Amino acid sequence: MALIKQAMIADKAVIFALVYGEEVDPNCLGCLCEASTKCNVSTACHVPYPGAYFCGPFLISWAYWADAGKPIIDGDNVERKGAFESCVQDLYCGAETVRRYMAKFLDDCDGNGVVTCIDVIRTHKLGRDGCNGVISQGDKFWAQYQTCASRFNL
Ligand SMILES: *[C@@H]1O[C@H](CO)[C@@H](O)[C@H](O)[C@H]1NC(C)=O
């Protein structure tokens, strides 16, 4: 069981390493995925509250995907209805969406003078305009991030 779990993480790590950019460490992407949904690639699109629509293992919204420049899976057409869902429900394209969003908007959200994975987490969760806001410590997202981050010394 432990071996299987490890293999799964290693498998995803390869994908996250492929989308590596200067902004986001692959382990940080992995922990963001863990924090969002335990990195469940079967996470469907859902409406958690009116006006919200989140999809895929990173729980990405349409607006976030659009801000990231609307990446698509190979061979898809950005104008196709469903191009958003297909991308963000795919682990690689979802991770690429996060990477592009961070390339544009990542900043020192908590104002501590360095840009770390916490700033990535904040930007993802709170968005580009409110990343210095409050993340409730009781939030499952935060708890799952911290468990993962301590494993990878983030
Ligand atoms: C992943 O998400 C799907 C769809 O919501 C769910 O049926 C499945 O049980 C989840 N898997 C895990 C390992 O949590």
Backbone and ligand atoms as CSV (ligand in chain L), in Angstrom:
chain,resi,resn,atom,element,x,y,z
A,1,MET,N,N,0.827,-1.203,0.000
A,1,MET,CA,C,0.000,0.000,0.000
A,1,MET,C,C,0.867,1.261,0.000
A,2,ALA,N,N,1.835,1.260,0.907
A,2,ALA,CA,C,2.732,2.423,0.982
A,2,ALA,C,C,3.487,2.582,-0.331
A,3,LEU,N,N,3.865,1.445,-0.905
A,3,LEU,CA,C,4.585,1.469,-2.173
A,3,LEU,C,C,3.731,2.054,-3.283
A,4,ILE,N,N,2.470,1.649,-3.302
A,4,ILE,CA,C,1.551,2.155,-4.334
A,4,ILE,C,C,1.394,3.656,-4.189
A,5,LYS,N,N,1.195,4.091,-2.969
A,5,LYS,CA,C,1.017,5.518,-2.700
A,5,LYS,C,C,2.256,6.293,-3.179
A,6,GLN,N,N,3.411,5.728,-2.851
A,6,GLN,CA,C,4.667,6.375,-3.229
A,6,GLN,C,C,4.789,6.456,-4.752
A,7,ALA,N,N,4.422,5.346,-5.414
A,7,ALA,CA,C,4.503,5.304,-6.872
A,7,ALA,C,C,3.576,6.353,-7.471
A,8,MET,N,N,2.403,6.514,-6.888
A,8,MET,CA,C,1.459,7.502,-7.403
A,8,MET,C,C,2.018,8.913,-7.276
A,9,ILE,N,N,2.622,9.178,-6.133
A,9,ILE,CA,C,3.203,10.509,-5.940
A,9,ILE,C,C,4.346,10.731,-6.917
A,10,ALA,N,N,5.171,9.686,-7.108
A,10,ALA,CA,C,6.297,9.794,-8.024
A,10,ALA,C,C,5.798,10.055,-9.443
A,11,ASP,N,N,4.739,9.372,-9.808
A,11,ASP,CA,C,4.121,9.518,-11.113
A,11,ASP,C,C,3.674,10.956,-11.353
A,12,LYS,N,N,3.029,11.536,-10.377
A,12,LYS,CA,C,2.581,12.929,-10.492
A,12,LYS,C,C,3.777,13.867,-10.479
A,13,ALA,N,N,4.799,13.511,-9.712
A,13,ALA,CA,C,5.974,14.375,-9.623
A,13,ALA,C,C,6.607,14.545,-11.005
A,14,VAL,N,N,6.563,13.498,-11.806
A,14,VAL,CA,C,7.100,13.591,-13.166
A,14,VAL,C,C,6.316,14.636,-13.948
A,15,ILE,N,N,5.008,14.568,-13.839
A,15,ILE,CA,C,4.160,15.540,-14.533
A,15,ILE,C,C,4.462,16.953,-14.039
A,16,PHE,N,N,4.575,17.119,-12.732
A,16,PHE,CA,C,4.826,18.458,-12.199
A,16,PHE,C,C,6.222,18.941,-12.584
A,17,ALA,N,N,7.158,18.020,-12.710
A,17,ALA,CA,C,8.496,18.416,-13.139
A,17,ALA,C,C,8.469,18.885,-14.597
A,18,LEU,N,N,7.598,18.279,-15.396
A,18,LEU,CA,C,7.487,18.665,-16.811
A,18,LEU,C,C,6.979,20.091,-16.991
A,19,VAL,N,N,6.133,20.539,-16.092
A,19,VAL,CA,C,5.603,21.891,-16.232
A,19,VAL,C,C,6.431,22.890,-15.428
A,20,TYR,N,N,7.584,22.421,-14.937
A,20,TYR,CA,C,8.404,23.276,-14.099
A,20,TYR,C,C,8.729,24.614,-14.773
A,21,GLY,N,N,8.485,25.670,-14.037
A,21,GLY,CA,C,8.917,26.992,-14.466
A,21,GLY,C,C,9.660,27.599,-13.302
A,22,GLU,N,N,10.275,28.724,-13.496
A,22,GLU,CA,C,11.030,29.349,-12.423
A,22,GLU,C,C,10.166,29.622,-11.194
A,23,GLU,N,N,8.879,29.847,-11.459
A,23,GLU,CA,C,7.997,30.329,-10.399
A,23,GLU,C,C,7.635,29.249,-9.389
A,24,VAL,N,N,7.326,28.053,-9.903
A,24,VAL,CA,C,6.729,27.071,-9.009
A,24,VAL,C,C,7.504,25.756,-8.993
A,25,ASP,N,N,8.047,25.454,-7.835
A,25,ASP,CA,C,8.731,24.199,-7.570
A,25,ASP,C,C,7.743,23.038,-7.786
A,26,PRO,N,N,8.181,21.938,-8.411
A,26,PRO,CA,C,7.264,20.813,-8.624
A,26,PRO,C,C,6.645,20.279,-7.331
A,27,ASN,N,N,7.414,20.258,-6.243
A,27,ASN,CA,C,6.850,19.787,-4.974
A,27,ASN,C,C,5.772,20.736,-4.464
A,28,CYS,N,N,5.934,22.007,-4.760
A,28,CYS,CA,C,4.926,22.991,-4.368
A,28,CYS,C,C,3.643,22.759,-5.176
A,29,LEU,N,N,3.808,22.514,-6.469
A,29,LEU,CA,C,2.642,22.179,-7.304
A,29,LEU,C,C,1.947,20.928,-6.766
A,30,GLY,N,N,2.752,19.928,-6.402
A,30,GLY,CA,C,2.208,18.687,-5.855
A,30,GLY,C,C,1.419,18.937,-4.585
A,31,CYS,N,N,1.970,19.774,-3.706
A,31,CYS,CA,C,1.280,20.054,-2.435
A,31,CYS,C,C,0.052,20.938,-2.650
A,32,LEU,N,N,0.088,21.780,-3.655
A,32,LEU,CA,C,-1.092,22.573,-3.986
A,32,LEU,C,C,-2.213,21.640,-4.455
A,33,CYS,N,N,-1.832,20.650,-5.229
A,33,CYS,CA,C,-2.779,19.650,-5.728
A,33,CYS,C,C,-3.329,18.817,-4.562
A,34,GLU,N,N,-2.438,18.415,-3.664
A,34,GLU,CA,C,-2.859,17.665,-2.465
A,34,GLU,C,C,-3.810,18.493,-1.612
A,35,ALA,N,N,-3.458,19.759,-1.432
A,35,ALA,CA,C,-4.274,20.632,-0.587
A,35,ALA,C,C,-5.665,20.824,-1.187
A,36,SER,N,N,-5.726,20.934,-2.512
A,36,SER,CA,C,-6.997,21.227,-3.171
A,36,SER,C,C,-7.956,20.043,-3.109
A,37,THR,N,N,-7.456,18.854,-3.467
A,37,THR,CA,C,-8.361,17.688,-3.600
A,37,THR,C,C,-7.697,16.371,-3.230
A,38,LYS,N,N,-6.565,16.423,-2.492
A,38,LYS,CA,C,-5.713,15.246,-2.332
A,38,LYS,C,C,-5.216,14.799,-3.708
A,39,CYS,N,N,-5.170,15.739,-4.600
A,39,CYS,CA,C,-4.716,15.505,-5.971
A,39,CYS,C,C,-5.502,14.395,-6.659
A,40,ASN,N,N,-6.785,14.428,-6.459
A,40,ASN,CA,C,-7.668,13.441,-7.089
A,40,ASN,C,C,-7.972,13.884,-8.526
A,41,VAL,N,N,-7.419,13.143,-9.484
A,41,VAL,CA,C,-7.572,13.522,-10.891
A,41,VAL,C,C,-8.995,13.267,-11.397
A,42,SER,N,N,-9.801,12.565,-10.599
A,42,SER,CA,C,-11.199,12.325,-10.997
A,42,SER,C,C,-12.133,13.428,-10.513
A,43,THR,N,N,-11.581,14.466,-9.903
A,43,THR,CA,C,-12.440,15.528,-9.378
A,43,THR,C,C,-13.205,16.212,-10.506
A,44,ALA,N,N,-14.515,16.067,-10.452
A,44,ALA,CA,C,-15.361,16.616,-11.513
A,44,ALA,C,C,-15.611,18.109,-11.279
A,45,CYS,N,N,-16.232,18.749,-12.278
A,45,CYS,CA,C,-16.631,20.141,-12.115
A,45,CYS,C,C,-17.826,20.191,-11.179
A,46,HIS,N,N,-17.839,21.164,-10.323
A,46,HIS,CA,C,-18.958,21.266,-9.387
A,46,HIS,C,C,-19.182,22.714,-8.983
A,47,VAL,N,N,-20.368,22.964,-8.446
A,47,VAL,CA,C,-20.771,24.305,-8.021
A,47,VAL,C,C,-20.933,24.274,-6.498
A,48,PRO,N,N,-19.876,24.651,-5.767
A,48,PRO,CA,C,-19.942,24.552,-4.302
A,48,PRO,C,C,-20.888,25.576,-3.679
A,49,TYR,N,N,-21.050,26.712,-4.340
A,49,TYR,CA,C,-22.012,27.734,-3.913
A,49,TYR,C,C,-22.369,28.530,-5.158
A,50,PRO,N,N,-23.527,29.201,-5.137
A,50,PRO,CA,C,-23.993,29.859,-6.364
A,50,PRO,C,C,-22.955,30.824,-6.942
A,51,GLY,N,N,-22.758,30.720,-8.247
A,51,GLY,CA,C,-21.814,31.607,-8.913
A,51,GLY,C,C,-20.406,31.060,-8.981
A,52,ALA,N,N,-20.141,29.981,-8.259
A,52,ALA,CA,C,-18.806,29.387,-8.269
A,52,ALA,C,C,-18.834,28.096,-9.072
A,53,TYR,N,N,-17.783,27.826,-9.813
A,53,TYR,CA,C,-17.701,26.625,-10.642
A,53,TYR,C,C,-16.241,26.207,-10.666
A,54,PHE,N,N,-15.934,25.122,-9.982
A,54,PHE,CA,C,-14.543,24.681,-9.853
A,54,PHE,C,C,-14.363,23.293,-10.438
A,55,CYS,N,N,-13.251,23.104,-11.108
A,55,CYS,CA,C,-13.014,21.844,-11.814
A,55,CYS,C,C,-11.621,21.288,-11.578
A,56,GLY,N,N,-11.556,19.965,-11.559
A,56,GLY,CA,C,-10.287,19.263,-11.646
A,56,GLY,C,C,-9.518,19.215,-10.332
A,57,PRO,N,N,-8.364,18.521,-10.349
A,57,PRO,CA,C,-7.615,18.287,-9.113
A,57,PRO,C,C,-7.115,19.554,-8.423
A,58,PHE,N,N,-6.990,20.659,-9.178
A,58,PHE,CA,C,-6.557,21.919,-8.559
A,58,PHE,C,C,-7.728,22.853,-8.246
A,59,LEU,N,N,-8.953,22.400,-8.499
A,59,LEU,CA,C,-10.157,23.232,-8.279
A,59,LEU,C,C,-10.021,24.600,-8.942
A,60,ILE,N,N,-9.897,24.579,-10.242
A,60,ILE,CA,C,-9.680,25.807,-11.008
A,60,ILE,C,C,-11.004,26.347,-11.552
A,61,SER,N,N,-11.181,27.640,-11.465
A,61,SER,CA,C,-12.388,28.296,-11.992
A,61,SER,C,C,-12.145,28.747,-13.426
A,62,TRP,N,N,-13.227,29.066,-14.138
A,62,TRP,CA,C,-13.096,29.535,-15.518
A,62,TRP,C,C,-12.274,30.830,-15.571
A,63,ALA,N,N,-12.543,31.744,-14.643
A,63,ALA,CA,C,-11.849,33.045,-14.635
A,63,ALA,C,C,-10.336,32.874,-14.429
A,64,TYR,N,N,-9.976,31.951,-13.567
A,64,TYR,CA,C,-8.557,31.668,-13.292
A,64,TYR,C,C,-7.891,31.129,-14.554
A,65,TRP,N,N,-8.575,30.199,-15.204
A,65,TRP,CA,C,-8.068,29.602,-16.450
A,65,TRP,C,C,-7.919,30.685,-17.532
A,66,ALA,N,N,-8.912,31.574,-17.622
A,66,ALA,CA,C,-8.849,32.659,-18.605
A,66,ALA,C,C,-7.682,33.590,-18.284
A,67,ASP,N,N,-7.515,33.939,-17.015
A,67,ASP,CA,C,-6.397,34.793,-16.593
A,67,ASP,C,C,-5.054,34.145,-16.920
A,68,ALA,N,N,-5.029,32.810,-16.891
A,68,ALA,CA,C,-3.781,32.083,-17.164
A,68,ALA,C,C,-3.481,32.021,-18.660
A,69,GLY,N,N,-4.400,32.537,-19.497
A,69,GLY,CA,C,-4.178,32.525,-20.936
A,69,GLY,C,C,-4.816,31.337,-21.645
A,70,LYS,N,N,-5.766,30.676,-20.967
A,70,LYS,CA,C,-6.543,29.585,-21.562
A,70,LYS,C,C,-5.700,28.483,-22.205
A,71,PRO,N,N,-4.833,27.852,-21.420
A,71,PRO,CA,C,-4.123,26.695,-21.973
A,71,PRO,C,C,-5.112,25.580,-22.333
A,72,ILE,N,N,-4.777,24.788,-23.333
A,72,ILE,CA,C,-5.651,23.681,-23.753
A,72,ILE,C,C,-4.842,22.404,-23.909
A,73,ILE,N,N,-5.536,21.280,-23.885
A,73,ILE,CA,C,-4.822,20.024,-24.114
A,73,ILE,C,C,-4.477,19.931,-25.602
A,74,ASP,N,N,-3.428,19.181,-25.890
A,74,ASP,CA,C,-2.933,19.066,-27.272
A,74,ASP,C,C,-4.053,18.728,-28.242
A,75,GLY,N,N,-4.138,19.482,-29.317
A,75,GLY,CA,C,-5.102,19.181,-30.366
A,75,GLY,C,C,-6.479,19.756,-30.129
A,76,ASP,N,N,-6.695,20.359,-28.952
A,76,ASP,CA,C,-8.008,20.942,-28.678
A,76,ASP,C,C,-8.087,22.341,-29.306
A,77,ASN,N,N,-9.285,22.904,-29.275
A,77,ASN,CA,C,-9.527,24.230,-29.824
A,77,ASN,C,C,-10.029,25.107,-28.677
A,78,VAL,N,N,-9.353,26.217,-28.463
A,78,VAL,CA,C,-9.669,27.067,-27.309
A,78,VAL,C,C,-11.104,27.604,-27.362
A,79,GLU,N,N,-11.659,27.692,-28.562
A,79,GLU,CA,C,-13.031,28.203,-28.707
A,79,GLU,C,C,-14.086,27.130,-28.423
A,80,ARG,N,N,-13.645,25.896,-28.364
A,80,ARG,CA,C,-14.614,24.815,-28.153
A,80,ARG,C,C,-15.207,24.886,-26.744
A,81,LYS,N,N,-16.528,24.768,-26.682
A,81,LYS,CA,C,-17.167,24.695,-25.372
A,81,LYS,C,C,-16.681,23.405,-24.722
A,82,GLY,N,N,-16.170,23.495,-23.511
A,82,GLY,CA,C,-15.614,22.305,-22.872
A,82,GLY,C,C,-14.090,22.264,-22.886
A,83,ALA,N,N,-13.479,23.206,-23.607
A,83,ALA,CA,C,-12.004,23.248,-23.645
A,83,ALA,C,C,-11.452,23.537,-22.247
A,84,PHE,N,N,-12.144,24.396,-21.528
A,84,PHE,CA,C,-11.750,24.712,-20.141
A,84,PHE,C,C,-11.787,23.454,-19.270
A,85,GLU,N,N,-12.927,22.763,-19.291
A,85,GLU,CA,C,-13.081,21.571,-18.452
A,85,GLU,C,C,-12.054,20.492,-18.815
A,86,SER,N,N,-11.855,20.291,-20.119
A,86,SER,CA,C,-10.902,19.253,-20.550
A,86,SER,C,C,-9.505,19.568,-20.043
A,87,CYS,N,N,-9.124,20.836,-20.100
A,87,CYS,CA,C,-7.782,21.202,-19.651
A,87,CYS,C,C,-7.629,21.017,-18.152
A,88,VAL,N,N,-8.485,21.639,-17.385
A,88,VAL,CA,C,-8.218,21.661,-15.941
A,88,VAL,C,C,-8.510,20.328,-15.247
A,89,GLN,N,N,-9.227,19.422,-15.949
A,89,GLN,CA,C,-9.427,18.086,-15.384
A,89,GLN,C,C,-8.280,17.150,-15.750
A,90,ASP,N,N,-7.375,17.626,-16.583
A,90,ASP,CA,C,-6.188,16.868,-16.952
A,90,ASP,C,C,-5.043,17.324,-16.040
A,91,LEU,N,N,-4.335,16.385,-15.455
A,91,LEU,CA,C,-3.329,16.756,-14.456
A,91,LEU,C,C,-2.246,17.660,-15.058
A,92,TYR,N,N,-1.792,17.315,-16.251
A,92,TYR,CA,C,-0.736,18.112,-16.878
A,92,TYR,C,C,-1.231,19.510,-17.239
A,93,CYS,N,N,-2.380,19.568,-17.920
A,93,CYS,CA,C,-2.897,20.867,-18.362
A,93,CYS,C,C,-3.333,21.716,-17.160
A,94,GLY,N,N,-3.861,21.057,-16.139
A,94,GLY,CA,C,-4.232,21.770,-14.917
A,94,GLY,C,C,-3.005,22.394,-14.260
A,95,ALA,N,N,-1.938,21.610,-14.177
A,95,ALA,CA,C,-0.692,22.109,-13.585
A,95,ALA,C,C,-0.117,23.245,-14.437
A,96,GLU,N,N,-0.227,23.109,-15.752
A,96,GLU,CA,C,0.252,24.157,-16.656
A,96,GLU,C,C,-0.561,25.449,-16.451
A,97,THR,N,N,-1.840,25.295,-16.195
A,97,THR,CA,C,-2.693,26.459,-15.916
A,97,THR,C,C,-2.196,27.189,-14.660
A,98,VAL,N,N,-1.888,26.407,-13.636
A,98,VAL,CA,C,-1.375,27.003,-12.394
A,98,VAL,C,C,-0.041,27.701,-12.668
A,99,ARG,N,N,0.835,27.030,-13.404
A,99,ARG,CA,C,2.154,27.610,-13.674
A,99,ARG,C,C,2.033,28.945,-14.407
A,100,ARG,N,N,1.146,28.980,-15.417
A,100,ARG,CA,C,0.989,30.229,-16.184
A,100,ARG,C,C,0.351,31.334,-15.342
A,101,TYR,N,N,-0.598,30.932,-14.495
A,101,TYR,CA,C,-1.235,31.923,-13.621
A,101,TYR,C,C,-0.181,32.529,-12.690
A,102,MET,N,N,0.661,31.662,-12.130
A,102,MET,CA,C,1.700,32.136,-11.210
A,102,MET,C,C,2.747,32.977,-11.942
A,103,ALA,N,N,3.065,32.598,-13.184
A,103,ALA,CA,C,4.049,33.368,-13.950
A,103,ALA,C,C,3.570,34.815,-14.102
A,104,LYS,N,N,2.266,35.005,-14.176
A,104,LYS,CA,C,1.728,36.357,-14.334
A,104,LYS,C,C,1.490,37.079,-13.015
A,105,PHE,N,N,1.037,36.365,-12.020
A,105,PHE,CA,C,0.501,37.044,-10.831
A,105,PHE,C,C,1.215,36.774,-9.512
A,106,LEU,N,N,2.121,35.802,-9.478
A,106,LEU,CA,C,2.739,35.457,-8.187
A,106,LEU,C,C,3.534,36.628,-7.637
A,107,ASP,N,N,3.355,36.886,-6.371
A,107,ASP,CA,C,3.989,38.015,-5.720
A,107,ASP,C,C,4.247,37.647,-4.249
A,108,ASP,N,N,4.917,38.529,-3.542
A,108,ASP,CA,C,5.186,38.294,-2.117
A,108,ASP,C,C,3.928,38.641,-1.319
A,109,CYS,N,N,2.979,37.718,-1.340
A,109,CYS,CA,C,1.649,37.980,-0.769
A,109,CYS,C,C,1.677,38.300,0.715
A,110,ASP,N,N,2.520,37.555,1.447
A,110,ASP,CA,C,2.525,37.749,2.898
A,110,ASP,C,C,3.538,38.814,3.320
A,111,GLY,N,N,4.214,39.423,2.338
A,111,GLY,CA,C,5.090,40.557,2.624
A,111,GLY,C,C,6.293,40.228,3.486
A,112,ASN,N,N,6.784,38.982,3.432
A,112,ASN,CA,C,7.933,38.643,4.283
A,112,ASN,C,C,9.262,38.774,3.536
A,113,GLY,N,N,9.205,39.337,2.305
A,113,GLY,CA,C,10.442,39.615,1.590
A,113,GLY,C,C,10.920,38.501,0.675
A,114,VAL,N,N,10.312,37.337,0.754
A,114,VAL,CA,C,10.661,36.247,-0.164
A,114,VAL,C,C,9.395,35.620,-0.724
A,115,VAL,N,N,9.512,35.117,-1.957
A,115,VAL,CA,C,8.379,34.436,-2.572
A,115,VAL,C,C,8.561,32.939,-2.371
A,116,THR,N,N,7.666,32.346,-1.623
A,116,THR,CA,C,7.770,30.921,-1.301
A,116,THR,C,C,6.490,30.202,-1.734
A,117,CYS,N,N,6.442,28.928,-1.403
A,117,CYS,CA,C,5.266,28.126,-1.759
A,117,CYS,C,C,4.007,28.666,-1.072
A,118,ILE,N,N,4.173,29.252,0.098
A,118,ILE,CA,C,3.015,29.841,0.793
A,118,ILE,C,C,2.381,30.926,-0.080
A,119,ASP,N,N,3.203,31.674,-0.789
A,119,ASP,CA,C,2.668,32.724,-1.663
A,119,ASP,C,C,1.934,32.106,-2.859
A,120,VAL,N,N,2.427,30.971,-3.319
A,120,VAL,CA,C,1.742,30.238,-4.398
A,120,VAL,C,C,0.369,29.768,-3.898
A,121,ILE,N,N,0.386,29.186,-2.713
A,121,ILE,CA,C,-0.850,28.686,-2.095
A,121,ILE,C,C,-1.852,29.837,-1.923
A,122,ARG,N,N,-1.362,30.949,-1.429
A,122,ARG,CA,C,-2.234,32.117,-1.198
A,122,ARG,C,C,-2.805,32.652,-2.509
A,123,THR,N,N,-1.945,32.742,-3.527
A,123,THR,CA,C,-2.392,33.274,-4.813
A,123,THR,C,C,-3.425,32.341,-5.442
A,124,HIS,N,N,-3.208,31.057,-5.273
A,124,HIS,CA,C,-4.141,30.076,-5.837
A,124,HIS,C,C,-5.492,30.142,-5.129
A,125,LYS,N,N,-5.428,30.179,-3.822
A,125,LYS,CA,C,-6.650,30.104,-3.011
A,125,LYS,C,C,-7.418,31.434,-2.999
A,126,LEU,N,N,-6.698,32.534,-2.905
A,126,LEU,CA,C,-7.361,33.833,-2.710
A,126,LEU,C,C,-7.407,34.674,-3.982
A,127,GLY,N,N,-6.663,34.265,-4.991
A,127,GLY,CA,C,-6.691,34.986,-6.266
A,127,GLY,C,C,-5.679,36.113,-6.325
A,128,ARG,N,N,-5.475,36.628,-7.532
A,128,ARG,CA,C,-4.399,37.590,-7.764
A,128,ARG,C,C,-4.606,38.917,-7.049
A,129,ASP,N,N,-5.847,39.268,-6.746
A,129,ASP,CA,C,-6.080,40.573,-6.137
A,129,ASP,C,C,-6.187,40.530,-4.613
A,130,GLY,N,N,-6.314,39.343,-4.051
A,130,GLY,CA,C,-6.533,39.292,-2.603
A,130,GLY,C,C,-5.608,38.346,-1.885
A,131,CYS,N,N,-4.412,38.147,-2.437
A,131,CYS,CA,C,-3.585,37.055,-1.914
A,131,CYS,C,C,-3.006,37.331,-0.530
A,132,ASN,N,N,-3.132,38.571,-0.055
A,132,ASN,CA,C,-2.662,38.844,1.319
A,132,ASN,C,C,-3.781,38.673,2.348
A,133,GLY,N,N,-4.930,38.176,1.905
A,133,GLY,CA,C,-6.072,38.008,2.800
A,133,GLY,C,C,-5.899,36.863,3.788
A,134,VAL,N,N,-6.946,36.588,4.518
A,134,VAL,CA,C,-6.888,35.596,5.585
A,134,VAL,C,C,-7.277,34.218,5.047
A,135,ILE,N,N,-6.415,33.229,5.295
A,135,ILE,CA,C,-6.804,31.838,5.056
A,135,ILE,C,C,-7.124,31.254,6.422
A,136,SER,N,N,-8.350,30.842,6.591
A,136,SER,CA,C,-8.770,30.300,7.874
A,136,SER,C,C,-7.912,29.091,8.235
A,137,GLN,N,N,-7.340,29.100,9.421
A,137,GLN,CA,C,-6.456,28.010,9.845
A,137,GLN,C,C,-7.214,26.687,9.961
A,138,GLY,N,N,-8.529,26.774,10.107
A,138,GLY,CA,C,-9.322,25.559,10.212
A,138,GLY,C,C,-9.713,24.992,8.858
A,139,ASP,N,N,-9.350,25.696,7.811
A,139,ASP,CA,C,-9.678,25.276,6.450
A,139,ASP,C,C,-8.979,23.952,6.112
A,140,LYS,N,N,-9.742,23.011,5.570
A,140,LYS,CA,C,-9.190,21.723,5.183
A,140,LYS,C,C,-8.051,21.895,4.166
A,141,PHE,N,N,-8.223,22.838,3.272
A,141,PHE,CA,C,-7.201,23.149,2.261
A,141,PHE,C,C,-5.856,23.451,2.928
A,142,TRP,N,N,-5.899,24.284,3.936
A,142,TRP,CA,C,-4.689,24.708,4.643
A,142,TRP,C,C,-4.063,23.535,5.392
A,143,ALA,N,N,-4.905,22.755,6.072
A,143,ALA,CA,C,-4.416,21.604,6.840
A,143,ALA,C,C,-3.739,20.595,5.908
A,144,GLN,N,N,-4.353,20.356,4.745
A,144,GLN,CA,C,-3.786,19.385,3.805
A,144,GLN,C,C,-2.491,19.917,3.191
A,145,TYR,N,N,-2.442,21.225,3.001
A,145,TYR,CA,C,-1.191,21.815,2.507
A,145,TYR,C,C,-0.076,21.608,3.524
A,146,GLN,N,N,-0.367,21.884,4.780
A,146,GLN,CA,C,0.684,21.811,5.795
A,146,GLN,C,C,1.217,20.401,5.982
A,147,THR,N,N,0.323,19.416,5.916
A,147,THR,CA,C,0.758,18.022,6.019
A,147,THR,C,C,1.715,17.693,4.877
A,148,CYS,N,N,1.343,18.110,3.680
A,148,CYS,CA,C,2.167,17.839,2.500
A,148,CYS,C,C,3.476,18.621,2.560
A,149,ALA,N,N,3.395,19.885,2.923
A,149,ALA,CA,C,4.576,20.750,2.935
A,149,ALA,C,C,5.631,20.246,3.912
A,150,SER,N,N,5.192,19.698,5.038
A,150,SER,CA,C,6.166,19.231,6.018
A,150,SER,C,C,6.873,17.981,5.484
A,151,ARG,N,N,6.170,17.209,4.648
A,151,ARG,CA,C,6.778,16.020,4.059
A,151,ARG,C,C,7.884,16.390,3.070
A,152,PHE,N,N,7.704,17.528,2.406
A,152,PHE,CA,C,8.664,17.936,1.376
A,152,PHE,C,C,9.561,19.097,1.817
A,153,ASN,N,N,9.503,19.435,3.112
A,153,ASN,CA,C,10.282,20.556,3.639
A,153,ASN,C,C,10.077,21.840,2.846
A,154,LEU,N,N,8.849,22.121,2.511
A,154,LEU,CA,C,8.560,23.351,1.761
A,154,LEU,C,C,8.524,24.540,2.708
L,1,LIG,C1,C,-11.879,11.065,-6.396
L,1,LIG,O1,O,-12.998,11.787,-6.806
L,1,LIG,C2,C,-14.044,10.970,-7.299
L,1,LIG,C3,C,-15.104,11.899,-7.869
L,1,LIG,O2,O,-15.486,12.868,-6.929
L,1,LIG,C4,C,-14.533,10.094,-6.178
L,1,LIG,O3,O,-15.583,9.252,-6.636
L,1,LIG,C5,C,-13.383,9.232,-5.659
L,1,LIG,O4,O,-13.804,8.481,-4.539
L,1,LIG,C6,C,-12.222,10.108,-5.273
L,1,LIG,N1,N,-11.075,9.269,-4.966
L,1,LIG,C7,C,-10.388,9.376,-3.852
L,1,LIG,C8,C,-9.200,8.506,-3.734
L,1,LIG,O5,O,-10.697,10.156,-2.957
